[in-house]
């Protein structure tokens, strides 16, 4: 429950209220814990503007890391398009199909969107 609330950028109490109101479905396991379907979390995350933060930092050179949830995966024979909702940010990653399959990427999977660009484009609005 805590991880689901963190991904959505809300409190556990809010998540409980939303589950009671039917905004998100919840099941209770034999261990008494609350479980949320990853695809349902992905759909709800797409509608929110939350900004989930990583639970623990990682040691890497990339500084632009966004914890998010996969909302869509489109695979063809060679490549895969992976859409990630990380709070108010939507990322689209183009990776090999083999990588997507090895990572078992599907809607509802929690991932890090790691952005490491070698160049940045700058545009001036047309009104100037």
C-alpha positions as CSV (number, residue, x, y, z in Angstrom):
1,X,0.0,0.0,0.0
2,X,2.8,2.4,0.9
3,X,4.6,1.8,-2.4
4,X,1.4,2.3,-4.4
5,X,0.7,5.6,-2.6
6,X,4.3,6.7,-3.2
7,X,4.1,6.0,-6.9
8,X,0.9,8.0,-7.1
9,X,2.3,10.9,-5.0
10,X,-0.5,10.6,-2.4
11,X,-0.8,9.5,1.2
12,X,-1.7,6.0,2.3
13,X,-4.9,7.5,3.8
14,X,-5.9,9.0,0.5
15,X,-5.3,5.7,-1.2
16,X,-7.5,4.0,1.3
17,X,-10.2,6.6,0.7
18,X,-9.9,6.2,-3.1
19,X,-10.2,2.4,-2.7
20,X,-13.3,2.8,-0.5
21,X,-14.8,5.1,-3.0
22,X,-14.1,2.7,-5.9
23,X,-11.6,5.0,-7.6
24,X,-9.1,2.1,-7.6
25,X,-9.6,-1.6,-7.0
26,X,-7.9,-3.3,-4.1
27,X,-7.6,-6.9,-3.1
28,X,-6.5,-8.3,0.3
29,X,-4.1,-11.2,0.2
30,X,-4.0,-14.1,2.6
31,X,-1.3,-12.2,4.5
32,X,-3.8,-9.4,5.2
33,X,-1.9,-6.9,3.0
34,X,-3.6,-4.7,0.4
35,X,-2.7,-5.3,-3.2
36,X,-3.3,-3.1,-6.2
37,X,-3.2,-4.2,-9.8
38,X,-0.3,-2.6,-11.7
39,X,-2.4,-1.8,-14.8
40,X,-4.9,0.0,-12.6
41,X,-2.1,2.0,-10.9
42,X,-0.8,2.9,-14.4
43,X,-4.1,4.1,-15.6
44,X,-4.6,6.2,-12.4
45,X,-1.1,7.6,-12.5
46,X,-1.7,8.8,-16.1
47,X,-4.5,11.0,-14.8
48,X,-2.6,12.4,-11.8
49,X,0.2,15.0,-11.6
50,X,2.1,13.3,-8.9
51,X,5.9,13.3,-8.7
52,X,7.0,10.0,-7.1
53,X,10.5,10.0,-5.8
54,X,12.9,7.1,-5.7
55,X,12.9,5.0,-2.6
56,X,16.7,4.9,-2.5
57,X,19.3,6.6,-4.6
58,X,21.4,4.7,-7.1
59,X,25.0,5.3,-8.0
60,X,25.2,6.3,-11.6
61,X,26.4,9.1,-13.7
62,X,22.9,9.9,-15.1
63,X,21.3,12.7,-13.0
64,X,18.0,12.9,-14.7
65,X,16.2,9.9,-13.2
66,X,12.4,9.8,-12.9
67,X,10.6,6.9,-11.1
68,X,7.4,6.1,-12.9
69,X,5.1,3.4,-14.0
70,X,4.8,1.9,-17.5
71,X,1.5,2.9,-19.1
72,X,1.9,1.4,-22.6
73,X,4.2,-0.9,-24.5
74,X,4.1,-1.3,-28.3
75,X,6.4,-4.0,-29.7
76,X,7.3,-4.9,-33.3
77,X,9.8,-7.4,-34.5
78,X,12.9,-5.3,-33.7
79,X,11.9,-2.3,-31.5
80,X,9.6,-1.4,-28.6
81,X,8.0,1.9,-27.7
82,X,7.6,2.2,-23.9
83,X,5.5,5.0,-22.4
84,X,6.2,5.9,-18.8
85,X,4.2,8.3,-16.6
86,X,6.5,9.7,-13.9
87,X,4.4,12.2,-12.0
88,X,3.5,15.0,-14.3
89,X,6.1,13.9,-16.8
90,X,5.4,11.5,-19.7
91,X,8.4,9.8,-21.3
92,X,8.5,7.6,-24.4
93,X,11.5,5.3,-24.7
94,X,12.5,3.5,-27.9
95,X,14.4,0.4,-27.0
96,X,15.0,-3.0,-28.6
97,X,12.2,-5.5,-28.4
98,X,14.7,-8.0,-26.8
99,X,15.3,-5.5,-24.0
100,X,11.6,-4.9,-23.4
101,X,11.0,-8.7,-23.3
102,X,14.0,-9.3,-21.0
103,X,12.7,-6.6,-18.6
104,X,9.2,-8.0,-18.9
105,X,7.8,-4.4,-19.5
106,X,4.1,-4.2,-19.4
107,X,1.6,-1.6,-18.1
108,X,1.9,-1.4,-14.4
109,X,5.6,-2.2,-14.0
110,X,7.5,0.3,-11.9
111,X,10.6,1.6,-13.8
112,X,13.2,4.4,-13.8
113,X,13.1,6.7,-16.8
114,X,16.8,7.6,-17.1
115,X,17.4,10.6,-19.4
116,X,21.0,11.2,-20.5
117,X,21.1,13.4,-23.6
118,X,24.1,14.5,-25.5
119,X,22.5,17.6,-26.9
120,X,19.6,20.0,-26.0
121,X,17.6,21.8,-28.6
122,X,16.4,25.4,-28.0
123,X,13.5,27.0,-29.8
124,X,12.1,30.5,-29.6
125,X,8.4,31.0,-29.5
126,X,6.9,32.5,-32.7
127,X,5.5,35.6,-30.9
128,X,9.1,36.9,-30.4
